[in-house]
Structure formats: structure tokens, C-alpha cells
């Protein structure tokens, strides 16, 4: 039963005029289509591609349009102050360094404060005063946004930061005195 395919091909080499029956190729392609049908892409997918392209094109056009119509923020329009100032750091890089230094120092010193039930009232009083100073700082920042940068407002903002840092340092000093007094009273 088993035949060597090599021998069959050698025998067939001599007979070069082998032809397929009529319609063989058409029947073969028909069976191939039945076994492996070609799936056509849905027409709505093409519609989605076109819609996505249009949306992307409109978005890019809008972006280019707004970029081309922007004015230089460093040049005031009609001799008015540009209202893009949000904090002291937005006025100049040097003032940003000053503001960042004070805020980082205040937060660092506050993080070092040990809150205990014994010193809670003292710490709460200082925290309340810090909140008041923070609200005043926010009002000064609003003034800076409304009136633009001027020496008085900038000095007041920096003074507020200094005062808050000094307040936190005084709190630490009071807490160390308080803990020393508590230690002395316990040892007696």
C-alpha cells in the first residue's frame, strides 16, 4: 500500500502533458472559500476611521489657531498688568526661591514639633495664629494679582513668610522650655 513518493514523481516526469479537468480550478477556489471565508471589514469601521481623522484634524487646527493668537505674557497689553500672577514665585525666579525656602523651612520645623496631650493647648494657639497669617498671605496674593507687583505688596508677602517662620521657631523654643520645666518638675 505505501508507495514511495519519490518513485511516483520520477515516473510522472516523463509524462509532461498532464492536464487538469475542466473547471478544476474554479471548484478548488469555491471549496477554499467555503473552508476559509474571507471576512470583509465592516463599513462602519471605515466611517469611524474617517470620523477620527476629522476630529484629530480639527483638534490640531484649534491648537495651532490658539497658539498663533497668543500674545507674549511678558509684554503687558495696553499698559495693564497681566493677570497671570498666582503666587509670589510667579513674579520672578528669585522671589520663587525665597518663597520656596520659607515655605519649606516652615513645613520642616512644623513636622519636627512633637504634639503631646500636655502641650496641645500651646501648639493649638500657635497653629491658630499660623492659620491667620496664612489667610493674610492669601489676601496679599490676591492684592498682588489685582494691582500687579509693587514693592509694598512684595515686602509684605516676604515679611509674612518671615513672621510665620519666626512663629514656628518660637513655638519650638516654648516647647523645649515646656519640656525642660516638665522634666525638672518630675525630678523633684
C-alpha positions, 0 to 999 in steps of 0.5 A, a space after each residue: 500500500 505505501 508507495 514511495 513518493 519519490 518513485 511516483 514523481 520520477 515516473 510522472 516526469 516523463 509524462 509532461 502533458 498532464 492536464 487538469 479537468 475542466 473547471 478544476 480550478 474554479 471548484 478548488 477556489 469555491 471549496 477554499 472559500 467555503 473552508 476559509 471565508 474571507 471576512 470583509 471589514 465592516 463599513 462602519 469601521 471605515 466611517 469611524 476611521 474617517 470620523 477620527 481623522 476629522 476630529 484629530 484634524 480639527 483638534 490640531 487646527 484649534 491648537 495651532 489657531 490658539 497658539 498663533 493668537 497668543 500674545 507674549 505674557 511678558 509684554 503687558 497689553 495696553 499698559 495693564 498688568 497681566 493677570 497671570 500672577 498666582 503666587 509670589 514665585 510667579 513674579 520672578 525666579 528669585 522671589 520663587 526661591 525665597 518663597 520656596 525656602 520659607 515655605 519649606 523651612 516652615 513645613 520642616 520645623 512644623 513636622 519636627 514639633 512633637 504634639 503631646 496631650 500636655 502641650 496641645 493647648 500651646 501648639 493649638 494657639 500657635 497653629 491658630 495664629 499660623 492659620 491667620 497669617 496664612 489667610 493674610 498671605 492669601 489676601 496679599 496674593 490676591 492684592 498682588 494679582 489685582 494691582 500687579 507687583 509693587 514693592 509694598 505688596 512684595 515686602 509684605 508677602 516676604 515679611 509674612 513668610 518671615 513672621 510665620 517662620 519666626 512663629 514656628 521657631 518660637 513655638 519650638 523654643 516654648 516647647 523645649 522650655 515646656 519640656 525642660 520645666 516638665 522634666 525638672 518638675 518630675 525630678 523633684 
